[in-house]
Amino acid sequence: MHRGPPVVCVFFAVASLVAPAIGALTAPTPVLAQAAVREAPFGDKAGSLAVNYTRLKPHIATAGLLKNGAIPVLKALGFATIVDLRSPAEGAGAERQAAQAAGLRYVNIPVTGGGPTDAQVAEFARVVEDANNAPLLVHCASANRVGAMWTLYRVRQGIPLSIALEEGRTAGLRPEREAELRKRL
């Protein structure tokens, strides 16, 4: 006659030893843990606020030019940070003032000429990887520079060029700038 409890006890003993290890393997990274709480809205909520709006990752949206009056609405939708890749001549100063007045963090990384420099990509990485900045909106005038920046950032992370370019195209990368990136990489 078998009484059963020893088998059940052994199962629970093994499960209690293994469960913490499995939890450690599946726990989200700090950036993603923050992003799970605060996510960038999908296009149906924010697409009308900017040209070429795309939710690229749960905590990152990309766009071209922001429309008039968009900044307070972006704040109301939960954005914490705006990363502007435009130059001061393109209106970055006025946007900085509007973002700060709305209570948003504002980062300007002016990308001009031949595309993002290595130093600009490194600065972009610091901003994107800081969970305190999530969710964030990265934009320029059309989203082409955003796509280039994203591609270079992802390649730096070790993502294969073909995948990084595909993500860059999703963010707004255009063929002429893609050709420049291919030569550079």
C-alpha positions, 0 to 999 in steps of 0.5 A, spaced: 500 500 500 503 506 497 501 512 501 503 518 496 506 524 500 513 522 499 513 523 492 509 530 493 514 532 498 520 531 493 516 534 487 515 541 491 522 540 494 525 540 487 520 545 484 522 550 490 529 550 488 528 550 481 523 556 480 528 562 483 533 560 477 527 560 472 525 566 474 532 570 474 532 567 467 526 570 465 526 577 468 526 583 464 531 587 463 531 594 467 529 598 461 524 593 459 521 592 466 520 600 466 517 600 459 512 595 461 509 600 466 510 606 461 509 604 454 509 609 447 502 609 445 500 606 438 499 610 432 491 610 433 492 614 439 498 619 437 499 618 429 495 624 428 500 628 432 506 627 428 508 626 420 510 618 419 509 616 427 511 609 428 511 605 435 518 602 434 518 598 440 514 598 446 517 604 449 520 608 443 516 611 438 519 615 432 516 620 427 518 626 423 515 633 424 511 634 430 504 638 428 502 644 432 500 643 439 502 636 439 507 636 445 502 637 451 498 632 448 504 627 447 505 629 455 498 627 456 499 620 452 505 618 457 511 620 454 517 622 458 522 624 453 523 627 446 529 626 442 529 631 437 535 630 431 533 637 428 538 642 428 537 649 431 535 652 424 530 647 424 526 649 430 529 645 435 530 651 440 522 653 440 521 645 441 525 645 447 522 650 450 515 647 449 517 640 451 520 643 458 513 647 459 509 641 458 514 637 463 517 633 458 525 631 458 528 634 451 534 632 448 537 635 442 542 631 438 542 635 431 544 630 425 546 634 419 550 633 413 552 626 412 548 623 418 549 621 425 556 621 427 559 615 432 559 620 438 551 622 436 550 615 436 553 614 443 549 619 446 543 616 442 544 610 446 545 613 453 538 616 452 535 610 449 537 605 454 536 610 460 529 607 463 528 614 466 527 617 459 521 611 457 517 612 453 520 616 448 519 619 442 525 620 437 523 625 431 526 629 426 523 633 420 521 627 416 523 620 420 529 619 415 535 621 420 531 617 425 531 611 421 539 612 420 540 613 427 536 607 429 540 603 424 547 605 426 544 604 434 542 597 432 548 595 428 552 598 434 548 593 439 550 587 434 544 586 430 545 584 423 545 589 418 540 586 414 535 587 420 538 593 423 536 596 416 529 593 416 528 596 423 531 603 420 526 603 414 520 602 419 522 608 423 523 612 416 529 611 413 529 612 405 533 609 400 538 615 399 540 615 406 540 607 406 545 607 401 550 612 405 549 607 411 551 601 407 557 605 404 559 607 411 558 600 414 
